[in-house]
Amino acid sequence: MQAIRVFTISSIICAAIFIAGAALAADKSLTKAQLEKLLIGHTALFEDGARAIYKTSGSYEYRSGPNVSRGQYAIGNGNVCAQFQTGSRGDRYVKSGNSYVLINQGGRRFPVKFK
């Protein structure tokens, strides 16, 4: 129960401190329902070969080459927060034209496809 509370509090903090930087005029924010449909049970594929896996159980895996980071994720309105043993991160997914883009907390943009 305490782990759930800690994750919930971390998710709220993560969402509260997320800076929407690097948004472009063509970007369309996604609702919580749209993000849930896009992410839950799916894998985000990045141009560099990295993968973000959003399991239906709420587990999250980020795979880049031989490196794997595991944690839990929570979806908010327009953003997703991942909690790891070492900390948390917040990302925002937007629709930009006909493509999806992940914008990280630092404002960097990463085109993404889903499977």
Contacts in CASP RR format, 6 or more apart in sequence:
PFRMAT RR
TARGET T0000
AUTHOR 0000-0000-0000
METHOD contacts of the structure
MODEL  1
MQAIRVFTISSIICAAIFIAGAALAADKSLTKAQLEKLLIGHTALFEDGA
RAIYKTSGSYEYRSGPNVSRGQYAIGNGNVCAQFQTGSRGDRYVKSGNSY
VLINQGGRRFPVKFK
6 83 0 8 1.000
7 72 0 8 1.000
7 74 0 8 1.000
7 83 0 8 1.000
8 74 0 8 1.000
10 81 0 8 1.000
10 83 0 8 1.000
10 87 0 8 1.000
10 88 0 8 1.000
11 74 0 8 1.000
11 76 0 8 1.000
11 81 0 8 1.000
11 83 0 8 1.000
11 88 0 8 1.000
13 88 0 8 1.000
14 74 0 8 1.000
14 79 0 8 1.000
14 81 0 8 1.000
14 83 0 8 1.000
14 88 0 8 1.000
14 89 0 8 1.000
14 90 0 8 1.000
15 76 0 8 1.000
15 79 0 8 1.000
15 81 0 8 1.000
15 90 0 8 1.000
17 105 0 8 1.000
18 79 0 8 1.000
18 81 0 8 1.000
18 90 0 8 1.000
18 92 0 8 1.000
18 105 0 8 1.000
19 105 0 8 1.000
19 106 0 8 1.000
19 107 0 8 1.000
20 92 0 8 1.000
20 103 0 8 1.000
21 103 0 8 1.000
21 106 0 8 1.000
21 107 0 8 1.000
22 103 0 8 1.000
22 106 0 8 1.000
22 107 0 8 1.000
22 108 0 8 1.000
22 109 0 8 1.000
23 94 0 8 1.000
23 103 0 8 1.000
24 96 0 8 1.000
26 96 0 8 1.000
26 97 0 8 1.000
27 94 0 8 1.000
27 95 0 8 1.000
27 96 0 8 1.000
27 101 0 8 1.000
28 94 0 8 1.000
28 95 0 8 1.000
28 96 0 8 1.000
28 97 0 8 1.000
29 78 0 8 1.000
29 92 0 8 1.000
29 94 0 8 1.000
30 38 0 8 1.000
30 78 0 8 1.000
30 93 0 8 1.000
30 94 0 8 1.000
30 95 0 8 1.000
31 77 0 8 1.000
31 78 0 8 1.000
32 75 0 8 1.000
32 76 0 8 1.000
32 77 0 8 1.000
32 78 0 8 1.000
35 75 0 8 1.000
35 76 0 8 1.000
35 78 0 8 1.000
35 79 0 8 1.000
35 80 0 8 1.000
35 93 0 8 1.000
36 75 0 8 1.000
38 93 0 8 1.000
38 100 0 8 1.000
38 114 0 8 1.000
39 54 0 8 1.000
39 73 0 8 1.000
39 75 0 8 1.000
39 80 0 8 1.000
39 93 0 8 1.000
39 114 0 8 1.000
40 54 0 8 1.000
40 56 0 8 1.000
40 58 0 8 1.000
40 75 0 8 1.000
41 54 0 8 1.000
41 55 0 8 1.000
41 56 0 8 1.000
42 54 0 8 1.000
42 114 0 8 1.000
42 115 0 8 1.000
43 51 0 8 1.000
43 52 0 8 1.000
43 53 0 8 1.000
43 54 0 8 1.000
43 114 0 8 1.000
43 115 0 8 1.000
44 51 0 8 1.000
44 52 0 8 1.000
44 53 0 8 1.000
44 54 0 8 1.000
44 102 0 8 1.000
44 112 0 8 1.000
44 113 0 8 1.000
44 114 0 8 1.000
45 51 0 8 1.000
45 112 0 8 1.000
45 113 0 8 1.000
45 114 0 8 1.000
45 115 0 8 1.000
46 52 0 8 1.000
46 102 0 8 1.000
46 110 0 8 1.000
46 111 0 8 1.000
46 112 0 8 1.000
47 110 0 8 1.000
47 111 0 8 1.000
48 64 0 8 1.000
49 64 0 8 1.000
49 65 0 8 1.000
50 62 0 8 1.000
50 63 0 8 1.000
50 64 0 8 1.000
50 65 0 8 1.000
51 61 0 8 1.000
51 62 0 8 1.000
51 63 0 8 1.000
51 64 0 8 1.000
52 60 0 8 1.000
52 61 0 8 1.000
52 62 0 8 1.000
52 102 0 8 1.000
52 112 0 8 1.000
53 60 0 8 1.000
53 61 0 8 1.000
53 62 0 8 1.000
53 63 0 8 1.000
54 60 0 8 1.000
54 73 0 8 1.000
54 80 0 8 1.000
55 61 0 8 1.000
58 72 0 8 1.000
58 73 0 8 1.000
59 70 0 8 1.000
59 71 0 8 1.000
59 72 0 8 1.000
59 73 0 8 1.000
60 70 0 8 1.000
60 71 0 8 1.000
60 72 0 8 1.000
60 73 0 8 1.000
60 82 0 8 1.000
61 68 0 8 1.000
61 69 0 8 1.000
61 70 0 8 1.000
61 71 0 8 1.000
62 68 0 8 1.000
62 69 0 8 1.000
62 82 0 8 1.000
69 84 0 8 1.000
70 84 0 8 1.000
71 82 0 8 1.000
71 83 0 8 1.000
71 84 0 8 1.000
71 85 0 8 1.000
72 82 0 8 1.000
72 83 0 8 1.000
73 80 0 8 1.000
73 81 0 8 1.000
73 82 0 8 1.000
73 83 0 8 1.000
74 80 0 8 1.000
74 81 0 8 1.000
74 83 0 8 1.000
78 92 0 8 1.000
78 93 0 8 1.000
79 90 0 8 1.000
79 91 0 8 1.000
79 92 0 8 1.000
79 93 0 8 1.000
80 90 0 8 1.000
80 91 0 8 1.000
80 92 0 8 1.000
80 93 0 8 1.000
81 88 0 8 1.000
81 89 0 8 1.000
81 90 0 8 1.000
81 91 0 8 1.000
82 88 0 8 1.000
82 89 0 8 1.000
82 90 0 8 1.000
82 91 0 8 1.000
89 104 0 8 1.000
89 105 0 8 1.000
90 104 0 8 1.000
90 105 0 8 1.000
91 102 0 8 1.000
91 103 0 8 1.000
91 104 0 8 1.000
91 105 0 8 1.000
92 102 0 8 1.000
92 103 0 8 1.000
93 100 0 8 1.000
93 101 0 8 1.000
93 102 0 8 1.000
93 103 0 8 1.000
93 112 0 8 1.000
94 100 0 8 1.000
94 101 0 8 1.000
94 103 0 8 1.000
95 101 0 8 1.000
99 111 0 8 1.000
100 111 0 8 1.000
100 112 0 8 1.000
100 113 0 8 1.000
100 114 0 8 1.000
101 109 0 8 1.000
101 110 0 8 1.000
101 111 0 8 1.000
101 112 0 8 1.000
102 109 0 8 1.000
102 110 0 8 1.000
102 112 0 8 1.000
103 109 0 8 1.000
103 110 0 8 1.000
104 110 0 8 1.000
END
